Amino acid sequence: MATRCPRCGLRLDADGRCPAEAPLLPYAGRQWGTAQQLVHRLGVDITTAMVRRWRDRDGLTTQRGYSPLDEAARIEADKRTGGRGRRRRVDVGVALAA
């Protein structure tokens, strides 16, 4: 059995679940999460390194390691529909939620 989550790299708990699957924190009308939590919610081709680059390059708001899901989803959609970089799959659930 794997000891790390294949999506975000966190160590799995005793039940084999990833801690990043925990609910996001609601604050000021927005859902906030760590890079690993955002990876689990934004799609199969998103990595924690990508979320961290969004903080540096695209101005993703981050307070004490937490970033808002709606802002991350907007940045991800802009990147996915932009003409630069590799082609990425569209996750219908995320596209409909945004």
Biopython code that builds the backbone (N, CA, C, O; Angstrom):
import numpy as np
from Bio.PDB.StructureBuilder import StructureBuilder

atoms = [
    (1, "MET", "N", (0.835, -1.186, 0.000)),
    (1, "MET", "CA", (0.000, 0.000, 0.000)),
    (1, "MET", "C", (0.884, 1.255, 0.000)),
    (1, "MET", "O", (1.917, 1.293, 0.668)),
    (2, "ALA", "N", (0.482, 2.247, -0.730)),
    (2, "ALA", "CA", (1.249, 3.485, -0.821)),
    (2, "ALA", "C", (1.202, 4.236, 0.509)),
    (2, "ALA", "O", (0.213, 4.169, 1.238)),
    (3, "THR", "N", (2.267, 4.938, 0.806)),
    (3, "THR", "CA", (2.311, 5.721, 2.041)),
    (3, "THR", "C", (2.119, 7.204, 1.774)),
    (3, "THR", "O", (1.941, 7.986, 2.708)),
    (4, "ARG", "N", (2.155, 7.598, 0.505)),
    (4, "ARG", "CA", (1.978, 9.001, 0.148)),
    (4, "ARG", "C", (0.866, 9.145, -0.883)),
    (4, "ARG", "O", (0.633, 8.252, -1.698)),
    (5, "CYS", "N", (0.198, 10.266, -0.830)),
    (5, "CYS", "CA", (-0.881, 10.553, -1.775)),
    (5, "CYS", "C", (-0.278, 10.767, -3.169)),
    (5, "CYS", "O", (0.666, 11.544, -3.312)),
    (6, "PRO", "N", (-0.805, 10.096, -4.192)),
    (6, "PRO", "CA", (-0.258, 10.276, -5.537)),
    (6, "PRO", "C", (-0.551, 11.653, -6.129)),
    (6, "PRO", "O", (0.145, 12.081, -7.050)),
    (7, "ARG", "N", (-1.565, 12.355, -5.622)),
    (7, "ARG", "CA", (-1.927, 13.664, -6.155)),
    (7, "ARG", "C", (-1.092, 14.793, -5.566)),
    (7, "ARG", "O", (-0.613, 15.664, -6.293)),
    (8, "CYS", "N", (-0.916, 14.776, -4.219)),
    (8, "CYS", "CA", (-0.269, 15.929, -3.585)),
    (8, "CYS", "C", (1.007, 15.586, -2.828)),
    (8, "CYS", "O", (1.755, 16.493, -2.460)),
    (9, "GLY", "N", (1.276, 14.323, -2.586)),
    (9, "GLY", "CA", (2.511, 13.924, -1.929)),
    (9, "GLY", "C", (2.477, 13.893, -0.416)),
    (9, "GLY", "O", (3.486, 13.567, 0.209)),
    (10, "LEU", "N", (1.333, 14.227, 0.202)),
    (10, "LEU", "CA", (1.254, 14.161, 1.662)),
    (10, "LEU", "C", (1.227, 12.716, 2.134)),
    (10, "LEU", "O", (0.784, 11.824, 1.411)),
    (11, "ARG", "N", (1.701, 12.494, 3.347)),
    (11, "ARG", "CA", (1.681, 11.152, 3.938)),
    (11, "ARG", "C", (0.237, 10.780, 4.280)),
    (11, "ARG", "O", (-0.481, 11.562, 4.903)),
    (12, "LEU", "N", (-0.181, 9.582, 3.869)),
    (12, "LEU", "CA", (-1.532, 9.105, 4.133)),
    (12, "LEU", "C", (-1.686, 8.758, 5.611)),
    (12, "LEU", "O", (-0.724, 8.350, 6.262)),
    (13, "ASP", "N", (-2.909, 8.923, 6.140)),
    (13, "ASP", "CA", (-3.140, 8.565, 7.540)),
    (13, "ASP", "C", (-3.334, 7.056, 7.671)),
    (13, "ASP", "O", (-3.205, 6.326, 6.688)),
    (14, "ALA", "N", (-3.638, 6.592, 8.864)),
    (14, "ALA", "CA", (-3.744, 5.154, 9.129)),
    (14, "ALA", "C", (-4.851, 4.493, 8.313)),
    (14, "ALA", "O", (-4.767, 3.301, 8.017)),
    (15, "ASP", "N", (-5.885, 5.246, 7.945)),
    (15, "ASP", "CA", (-6.990, 4.714, 7.145)),
    (15, "ASP", "C", (-6.697, 4.734, 5.652)),
    (15, "ASP", "O", (-7.515, 4.270, 4.858)),
    (16, "GLY", "N", (-5.548, 5.261, 5.260)),
    (16, "GLY", "CA", (-5.195, 5.344, 3.850)),
    (16, "GLY", "C", (-5.770, 6.555, 3.150)),
    (16, "GLY", "O", (-5.779, 6.612, 1.920)),
    (17, "ARG", "N", (-6.250, 7.526, 3.910)),
    (17, "ARG", "CA", (-6.825, 8.745, 3.333)),
    (17, "ARG", "C", (-5.807, 9.882, 3.378)),
    (17, "ARG", "O", (-4.951, 9.944, 4.260)),
    (18, "CYS", "N", (-5.925, 10.762, 2.419)),
    (18, "CYS", "CA", (-5.037, 11.917, 2.365)),
    (18, "CYS", "C", (-5.587, 13.029, 3.264)),
    (18, "CYS", "O", (-6.779, 13.330, 3.193)),
    (19, "PRO", "N", (-4.750, 13.647, 4.109)),
    (19, "PRO", "CA", (-5.221, 14.737, 4.964)),
    (19, "PRO", "C", (-5.698, 15.956, 4.173)),
    (19, "PRO", "O", (-6.452, 16.772, 4.703)),
    (20, "ALA", "N", (-5.276, 16.094, 2.923)),
    (20, "ALA", "CA", (-5.689, 17.241, 2.109)),
    (20, "ALA", "C", (-7.135, 17.132, 1.647)),
    (20, "ALA", "O", (-7.674, 18.087, 1.087)),
    (21, "GLU", "N", (-7.773, 15.989, 1.870)),
    (21, "GLU", "CA", (-9.182, 15.839, 1.518)),
    (21, "GLU", "C", (-10.102, 16.417, 2.587)),
    (21, "GLU", "O", (-11.324, 16.350, 2.455)),
    (22, "ALA", "N", (-9.526, 16.984, 3.643)),
    (22, "ALA", "CA", (-10.311, 17.623, 4.705)),
    (22, "ALA", "C", (-11.039, 18.833, 4.125)),
    (22, "ALA", "O", (-10.589, 19.408, 3.133)),
    (23, "PRO", "N", (-12.162, 19.226, 4.734)),
    (23, "PRO", "CA", (-12.905, 20.391, 4.232)),
    (23, "PRO", "C", (-12.058, 21.662, 4.254)),
    (23, "PRO", "O", (-11.186, 21.835, 5.106)),
    (24, "LEU", "N", (-12.338, 22.543, 3.298)),
    (24, "LEU", "CA", (-11.658, 23.834, 3.259)),
    (24, "LEU", "C", (-12.188, 24.718, 4.380)),
    (24, "LEU", "O", (-13.281, 24.492, 4.898)),
    (25, "LEU", "N", (-11.404, 25.724, 4.748)),
    (25, "LEU", "CA", (-11.798, 26.638, 5.812)),
    (25, "LEU", "C", (-12.603, 27.800, 5.241)),
    (25, "LEU", "O", (-12.127, 28.488, 4.337)),
    (26, "PRO", "N", (-13.814, 28.034, 5.749)),
    (26, "PRO", "CA", (-14.575, 29.201, 5.301)),
    (26, "PRO", "C", (-14.113, 30.449, 6.061)),
    (26, "PRO", "O", (-14.004, 30.431, 7.287)),
    (27, "TYR", "N", (-13.847, 31.520, 5.333)),
    (27, "TYR", "CA", (-13.457, 32.778, 5.957)),
    (27, "TYR", "C", (-13.831, 33.907, 5.011)),
    (27, "TYR", "O", (-13.474, 33.880, 3.833)),
    (28, "ALA", "N", (-14.536, 34.880, 5.514)),
    (28, "ALA", "CA", (-14.937, 36.069, 4.753)),
    (28, "ALA", "C", (-15.687, 35.693, 3.475)),
    (28, "ALA", "O", (-15.502, 36.325, 2.434)),
    (29, "GLY", "N", (-16.528, 34.670, 3.556)),
    (29, "GLY", "CA", (-17.345, 34.281, 2.412)),
    (29, "GLY", "C", (-16.612, 33.500, 1.339)),
    (29, "GLY", "O", (-17.156, 33.284, 0.257)),
    (30, "ARG", "N", (-15.399, 33.075, 1.612)),
    (30, "ARG", "CA", (-14.602, 32.317, 0.644)),
    (30, "ARG", "C", (-14.109, 31.031, 1.291)),
    (30, "ARG", "O", (-14.025, 30.932, 2.515)),
    (31, "GLN", "N", (-13.787, 30.051, 0.462)),
    (31, "GLN", "CA", (-13.222, 28.790, 0.930)),
    (31, "GLN", "C", (-11.708, 28.855, 0.768)),
    (31, "GLN", "O", (-11.218, 29.091, -0.336)),
    (32, "TRP", "N", (-10.956, 28.649, 1.856)),
    (32, "TRP", "CA", (-9.505, 28.748, 1.848)),
    (32, "TRP", "C", (-8.895, 27.384, 2.096)),
    (32, "TRP", "O", (-9.422, 26.599, 2.885)),
    (33, "GLY", "N", (-7.771, 27.090, 1.420)),
    (33, "GLY", "CA", (-7.102, 25.813, 1.610)),
    (33, "GLY", "C", (-5.610, 25.911, 1.332)),
    (33, "GLY", "O", (-5.131, 26.886, 0.754)),
    (34, "THR", "N", (-4.888, 24.885, 1.755)),
    (34, "THR", "CA", (-3.454, 24.794, 1.486)),
    (34, "THR", "C", (-3.251, 24.413, 0.022)),
    (34, "THR", "O", (-4.207, 24.081, -0.678)),
    (35, "ALA", "N", (-2.021, 24.461, -0.428)),
    (35, "ALA", "CA", (-1.726, 24.075, -1.814)),
    (35, "ALA", "C", (-2.179, 22.646, -2.081)),
    (35, "ALA", "O", (-2.713, 22.356, -3.151)),
    (36, "GLN", "N", (-1.970, 21.752, -1.119)),
    (36, "GLN", "CA", (-2.370, 20.356, -1.296)),
    (36, "GLN", "C", (-3.885, 20.222, -1.381)),
    (36, "GLN", "O", (-4.387, 19.436, -2.184)),
    (37, "GLN", "N", (-4.620, 20.974, -0.570)),
    (37, "GLN", "CA", (-6.079, 20.922, -0.626)),
    (37, "GLN", "C", (-6.588, 21.458, -1.962)),
    (37, "GLN", "O", (-7.533, 20.909, -2.529)),
    (38, "LEU", "N", (-5.976, 22.516, -2.463)),
    (38, "LEU", "CA", (-6.391, 23.077, -3.749)),
    (38, "LEU", "C", (-6.118, 22.099, -4.883)),
    (38, "LEU", "O", (-6.908, 22.003, -5.823)),
    (39, "VAL", "N", (-5.006, 21.370, -4.803)),
    (39, "VAL", "CA", (-4.678, 20.370, -5.825)),
    (39, "VAL", "C", (-5.787, 19.331, -5.920)),
    (39, "VAL", "O", (-6.177, 18.939, -7.020)),
    (40, "HIS", "N", (-6.292, 18.887, -4.789)),
    (40, "HIS", "CA", (-7.341, 17.871, -4.773)),
    (40, "HIS", "C", (-8.651, 18.394, -5.347)),
    (40, "HIS", "O", (-9.478, 17.605, -5.805)),
    (41, "ARG", "N", (-8.854, 19.697, -5.333)),
    (41, "ARG", "CA", (-10.124, 20.240, -5.795)),
    (41, "ARG", "C", (-10.084, 20.817, -7.202)),
    (41, "ARG", "O", (-11.136, 21.005, -7.812)),
    (42, "LEU", "N", (-8.912, 21.102, -7.730)),
    (42, "LEU", "CA", (-8.839, 21.784, -9.022)),
    (42, "LEU", "C", (-8.688, 20.872, -10.229)),
    (42, "LEU", "O", (-8.878, 21.341, -11.351)),
    (43, "GLY", "N", (-8.368, 19.633, -10.066)),
    (43, "GLY", "CA", (-8.274, 18.761, -11.229)),
    (43, "GLY", "C", (-7.091, 17.832, -11.178)),
    (43, "GLY", "O", (-6.178, 17.994, -10.367)),
    (44, "VAL", "N", (-7.123, 16.855, -12.057)),
    (44, "VAL", "CA", (-6.132, 15.786, -12.014)),
    (44, "VAL", "C", (-4.761, 16.207, -12.530)),
    (44, "VAL", "O", (-3.768, 15.548, -12.221)),
    (45, "ASP", "N", (-4.675, 17.270, -13.297)),
    (45, "ASP", "CA", (-3.377, 17.654, -13.848)),
    (45, "ASP", "C", (-2.760, 18.869, -13.149)),
    (45, "ASP", "O", (-1.829, 19.475, -13.679)),
    (46, "ILE", "N", (-3.260, 19.225, -11.981)),
    (46, "ILE", "CA", (-2.712, 20.330, -11.198)),
    (46, "ILE", "C", (-1.773, 19.755, -10.142)),
    (46, "ILE", "O", (-2.084, 18.737, -9.523)),
    (47, "THR", "N", (-0.633, 20.396, -9.934)),
    (47, "THR", "CA", (0.331, 19.939, -8.932)),
    (47, "THR", "C", (0.528, 21.022, -7.869)),
    (47, "THR", "O", (0.177, 22.184, -8.078)),
    (48, "THR", "N", (1.091, 20.627, -6.739)),
    (48, "THR", "CA", (1.362, 21.614, -5.693)),
    (48, "THR", "C", (2.381, 22.646, -6.166)),
    (48, "THR", "O", (2.308, 23.811, -5.776)),
    (49, "ALA", "N", (3.321, 22.232, -6.994)),
    (49, "ALA", "CA", (4.306, 23.180, -7.528)),
    (49, "ALA", "C", (3.622, 24.248, -8.381)),
    (49, "ALA", "O", (4.019, 25.413, -8.350)),
    (50, "MET", "N", (2.598, 23.859, -9.140)),
    (50, "MET", "CA", (1.871, 24.833, -9.954)),
    (50, "MET", "C", (1.175, 25.857, -9.060)),
    (50, "MET", "O", (1.220, 27.056, -9.337)),
    (51, "VAL", "N", (0.533, 25.391, -7.995)),
    (51, "VAL", "CA", (-0.163, 26.305, -7.081)),
    (51, "VAL", "C", (0.838, 27.260, -6.446)),
    (51, "VAL", "O", (0.547, 28.448, -6.313)),
    (52, "ARG", "N", (1.990, 26.778, -6.057)),
    (52, "ARG", "CA", (3.015, 27.647, -5.464)),
    (52, "ARG", "C", (3.535, 28.666, -6.477)),
    (52, "ARG", "O", (3.811, 29.809, -6.114)),
    (53, "ARG", "N", (3.671, 28.267, -7.737)),
    (53, "ARG", "CA", (4.093, 29.221, -8.777)),
    (53, "ARG", "C", (3.030, 30.289, -8.993)),
    (53, "ARG", "O", (3.360, 31.443, -9.264)),
    (54, "TRP", "N", (1.756, 29.918, -8.875)),
    (54, "TRP", "CA", (0.694, 30.918, -9.017)),
    (54, "TRP", "C", (0.832, 31.983, -7.941)),
    (54, "TRP", "O", (0.529, 33.150, -8.190)),
    (55, "ARG", "N", (1.281, 31.607, -6.755)),
    (55, "ARG", "CA", (1.488, 32.582, -5.680)),
    (55, "ARG", "C", (2.555, 33.587, -6.080)),
    (55, "ARG", "O", (2.387, 34.790, -5.876)),
    (56, "ASP", "N", (3.650, 33.100, -6.648)),
    (56, "ASP", "CA", (4.768, 33.971, -7.003)),
    (56, "ASP", "C", (4.521, 34.752, -8.286)),
    (56, "ASP", "O", (4.781, 35.954, -8.344)),
    (57, "ARG", "N", (4.024, 34.082, -9.305)),
    (57, "ARG", "CA", (3.931, 34.686, -10.638)),
    (57, "ARG", "C", (2.602, 35.372, -10.921)),
    (57, "ARG", "O", (2.567, 36.383, -11.623)),
    (58, "ASP", "N", (1.514, 34.842, -10.388)),
    (58, "ASP", "CA", (0.188, 35.339, -10.753)),
    (58, "ASP", "C", (-0.526, 36.055, -9.618)),
    (58, "ASP", "O", (-1.674, 36.473, -9.774)),
    (59, "GLY", "N", (0.136, 36.200, -8.485)),
    (59, "GLY", "CA", (-0.444, 36.966, -7.390)),
    (59, "GLY", "C", (-1.549, 36.264, -6.627)),
    (59, "GLY", "O", (-2.441, 36.925, -6.093)),
    (60, "LEU", "N", (-1.515, 34.943, -6.562)),
    (60, "LEU", "CA", (-2.506, 34.217, -5.769)),
    (60, "LEU", "C", (-2.360, 34.639, -4.311)),
    (60, "LEU", "O", (-1.291, 34.492, -3.717)),
    (61, "THR", "N", (-3.435, 35.160, -3.745)),
    (61, "THR", "CA", (-3.419, 35.611, -2.361)),
    (61, "THR", "C", (-3.118, 34.440, -1.439)),
    (61, "THR", "O", (-3.720, 33.374, -1.569)),
    (62, "THR", "N", (-2.195, 34.630, -0.515)),
    (62, "THR", "CA", (-1.860, 33.581, 0.447)),
    (62, "THR", "C", (-1.673, 34.209, 1.816)),
    (62, "THR", "O", (-0.881, 35.136, 1.986)),
    (63, "GLN", "N", (-2.407, 33.696, 2.783)),
    (63, "GLN", "CA", (-2.297, 34.141, 4.162)),
    (63, "GLN", "C", (-1.989, 32.939, 5.036)),
    (63, "GLN", "O", (-2.817, 32.040, 5.176)),
    (64, "ARG", "N", (-0.799, 32.921, 5.624)),
    (64, "ARG", "CA", (-0.375, 31.829, 6.514)),
    (64, "ARG", "C", (-0.502, 30.459, 5.860)),
    (64, "ARG", "O", (-0.887, 29.488, 6.511)),
    (65, "GLY", "N", (-0.180, 30.385, 4.580)),
    (65, "GLY", "CA", (-0.183, 29.112, 3.867)),
    (65, "GLY", "C", (-1.514, 28.727, 3.257)),
    (65, "GLY", "O", (-1.614, 27.675, 2.625)),
    (66, "TYR", "N", (-2.543, 29.549, 3.429)),
    (66, "TYR", "CA", (-3.868, 29.254, 2.886)),
    (66, "TYR", "C", (-4.199, 30.225, 1.758)),
    (66, "TYR", "O", (-3.901, 31.416, 1.842)),
    (67, "SER", "N", (-4.821, 29.697, 0.699)),
    (67, "SER", "CA", (-5.205, 30.502, -0.459)),
    (67, "SER", "C", (-6.675, 30.256, -0.767)),
    (67, "SER", "O", (-7.185, 29.169, -0.495)),
    (68, "PRO", "N", (-7.372, 31.255, -1.336)),
    (68, "PRO", "CA", (-8.794, 31.078, -1.646)),
    (68, "PRO", "C", (-9.003, 30.205, -2.888)),
    (68, "PRO", "O", (-8.314, 30.363, -3.896)),
    (69, "LEU", "N", (-9.954, 29.293, -2.796)),
    (69, "LEU", "CA", (-10.244, 28.372, -3.889)),
    (69, "LEU", "C", (-10.748, 29.109, -5.120)),
    (69, "LEU", "O", (-10.340, 28.778, -6.233)),
    (70, "ASP", "N", (-11.627, 30.103, -4.955)),
    (70, "ASP", "CA", (-12.187, 30.789, -6.118)),
    (70, "ASP", "C", (-11.112, 31.518, -6.918)),
    (70, "ASP", "O", (-11.152, 31.532, -8.148)),
    (71, "GLU", "N", (-10.161, 32.117, -6.228)),
    (71, "GLU", "CA", (-9.071, 32.821, -6.915)),
    (71, "GLU", "C", (-8.150, 31.831, -7.631)),
    (71, "GLU", "O", (-7.716, 32.081, -8.756)),
    (72, "ALA", "N", (-7.856, 30.717, -6.978)),
    (72, "ALA", "CA", (-7.015, 29.687, -7.601)),
    (72, "ALA", "C", (-7.710, 29.095, -8.824)),
    (72, "ALA", "O", (-7.059, 28.826, -9.834)),
    (73, "ALA", "N", (-9.023, 28.889, -8.743)),
    (73, "ALA", "CA", (-9.773, 28.341, -9.875)),
    (73, "ALA", "C", (-9.762, 29.313, -11.056)),
    (73, "ALA", "O", (-9.670, 28.892, -12.209)),
    (74, "ARG", "N", (-9.856, 30.622, -10.765)),
    (74, "ARG", "CA", (-9.813, 31.619, -11.843)),
    (74, "ARG", "C", (-8.445, 31.630, -12.515)),
    (74, "ARG", "O", (-8.359, 31.671, -13.742)),
    (75, "ILE", "N", (-7.382, 31.595, -11.728)),
    (75, "ILE", "CA", (-6.028, 31.570, -12.291)),
    (75, "ILE", "C", (-5.829, 30.306, -13.111)),
    (75, "ILE", "O", (-5.259, 30.354, -14.201)),
    (76, "GLU", "N", (-6.300, 29.167, -12.588)),
    (76, "GLU", "CA", (-6.159, 27.894, -13.301)),
    (76, "GLU", "C", (-6.914, 27.935, -14.625)),
    (76, "GLU", "O", (-6.406, 27.451, -15.637)),
    (77, "ALA", "N", (-8.113, 28.503, -14.636)),
    (77, "ALA", "CA", (-8.892, 28.599, -15.872)),
    (77, "ALA", "C", (-8.200, 29.507, -16.884)),
    (77, "ALA", "O", (-8.182, 29.206, -18.078)),
    (78, "ASP", "N", (-7.632, 30.614, -16.413)),
    (78, "ASP", "CA", (-6.894, 31.504, -17.312)),
    (78, "ASP", "C", (-5.694, 30.788, -17.923)),
    (78, "ASP", "O", (-5.415, 30.937, -19.112)),
    (79, "LYS", "N", (-4.990, 30.015, -17.109)),
    (79, "LYS", "CA", (-3.833, 29.263, -17.609)),
    (79, "LYS", "C", (-4.267, 28.191, -18.603)),
    (79, "LYS", "O", (-3.625, 27.997, -19.636)),
    (80, "ARG", "N", (-5.358, 27.496, -18.289)),
    (80, "ARG", "CA", (-5.811, 26.393, -19.137)),
    (80, "ARG", "C", (-6.276, 26.899, -20.498)),
    (80, "ARG", "O", (-6.021, 26.253, -21.515)),
    (81, "THR", "N", (-6.946, 28.030, -20.530)),
    (81, "THR", "CA", (-7.479, 28.538, -21.793)),
    (81, "THR", "C", (-6.488, 29.431, -22.534)),
    (81, "THR", "O", (-6.736, 29.815, -23.677)),
    (82, "GLY", "N", (-5.372, 29.763, -21.895)),
    (82, "GLY", "CA", (-4.349, 30.580, -22.546)),
    (82, "GLY", "C", (-3.643, 29.796, -23.639)),
    (82, "GLY", "O", (-3.708, 28.567, -23.669)),
    (83, "GLY", "N", (-2.975, 30.498, -24.526)),
    (83, "GLY", "CA", (-2.309, 29.854, -25.649)),
    (83, "GLY", "C", (-0.926, 29.319, -25.356)),
    (83, "GLY", "O", (-0.340, 28.644, -26.202)),
    (84, "ARG", "N", (-0.386, 29.600, -24.181)),
    (84, "ARG", "CA", (0.981, 29.184, -23.869)),
    (84, "ARG", "C", (0.992, 27.888, -23.078)),
    (84, "ARG", "O", (0.013, 27.538, -22.418)),
    (85, "GLY", "N", (2.107, 27.183, -23.151)),
    (85, "GLY", "CA", (2.304, 25.993, -22.325)),
    (85, "GLY", "C", (1.707, 24.740, -22.922)),
    (85, "GLY", "O", (1.235, 24.728, -24.059)),
    (86, "ARG", "N", (1.741, 23.685, -22.126)),
    (86, "ARG", "CA", (1.247, 22.388, -22.586)),
    (86, "ARG", "C", (-0.277, 22.359, -22.598)),
    (86, "ARG", "O", (-0.936, 23.099, -21.867)),
    (87, "ARG", "N", (-0.813, 21.498, -23.436)),
    (87, "ARG", "CA", (-2.260, 21.321, -23.467)),
    (87, "ARG", "C", (-2.688, 20.578, -22.218)),
    (87, "ARG", "O", (-2.000, 19.664, -21.763)),
    (88, "ARG", "N", (-3.826, 20.972, -21.663)),
    (88, "ARG", "CA", (-4.312, 20.338, -20.443)),
    (88, "ARG", "C", (-5.752, 19.899, -20.624)),
    (88, "ARG", "O", (-6.506, 20.472, -21.411)),
    (89, "ARG", "N", (-6.112, 18.877, -19.884)),
    (89, "ARG", "CA", (-7.479, 18.374, -19.941)),
    (89, "ARG", "C", (-8.397, 19.307, -19.165)),
    (89, "ARG", "O", (-7.986, 19.926, -18.183)),
    (90, "VAL", "N", (-9.632, 19.399, -19.610)),
    (90, "VAL", "CA", (-10.625, 20.207, -18.914)),
    (90, "VAL", "C", (-11.378, 19.299, -17.955)),
    (90, "VAL", "O", (-11.932, 18.279, -18.367)),
    (91, "ASP", "N", (-11.402, 19.665, -16.676)),
    (91, "ASP", "CA", (-12.171, 18.943, -15.676)),
    (91, "ASP", "C", (-13.556, 19.574, -15.641)),
    (91, "ASP", "O", (-13.709, 20.712, -15.197)),
    (92, "VAL", "N", (-14.563, 18.845, -16.105)),
    (92, "VAL", "CA", (-15.909, 19.386, -16.258)),
    (92, "VAL", "C", (-16.468, 19.860, -14.921)),
    (92, "VAL", "O", (-17.143, 20.888, -14.874)),
    (93, "GLY", "N", (-16.204, 19.140, -13.840)),
    (93, "GLY", "CA", (-16.715, 19.531, -12.525)),
    (93, "GLY", "C", (-16.206, 20.890, -12.094)),
    (93, "GLY", "O", (-16.968, 21.701, -11.568)),
    (94, "VAL", "N", (-14.932, 21.148, -12.310)),
    (94, "VAL", "CA", (-14.351, 22.434, -11.940)),
    (94, "VAL", "C", (-14.866, 23.525, -12.864)),
    (94, "VAL", "O", (-15.147, 24.636, -12.414)),
    (95, "ALA", "N", (-14.993, 23.222, -14.148)),
    (95, "ALA", "CA", (-15.467, 24.215, -15.107)),
    (95, "ALA", "C", (-16.893, 24.645, -14.783)),
    (95, "ALA", "O", (-17.224, 25.824, -14.904)),
    (96, "LEU", "N", (-17.735, 23.710, -14.375)),
    (96, "LEU", "CA", (-19.115, 24.040, -14.036)),
    (96, "LEU", "C", (-19.212, 24.765, -12.704)),
    (96, "LEU", "O", (-20.110, 25.587, -12.516)),
    (97, "ALA", "N", (-18.307, 24.478, -11.779)),
    (97, "ALA", "CA", (-18.349, 25.100, -10.459)),
    (97, "ALA", "C", (-17.884, 26.551, -10.491)),
    (97, "ALA", "O", (-18.282, 27.348, -9.641)),
    (98, "ALA", "N", (-17.053, 26.898, -11.456)),
    (98, "ALA", "CA", (-16.485, 28.252, -11.498)),
    (98, "ALA", "C", (-17.422, 29.259, -12.068)),
    (98, "ALA", "O", (-17.078, 30.437, -12.164)),
]
sb = StructureBuilder()
sb.init_structure("model")
sb.init_model(0)
sb.init_chain("A")
sb.init_seg("    ")
for serial, (resi, resn, name, xyz) in enumerate(atoms, 1):
    if name == "N":
        sb.init_residue(resn, " ", resi, " ")
    sb.init_atom(name, np.array(xyz, "f"), 0.0, 1.0, " ", f" {name:<3s}", serial, name[0])
structure = sb.get_structure()
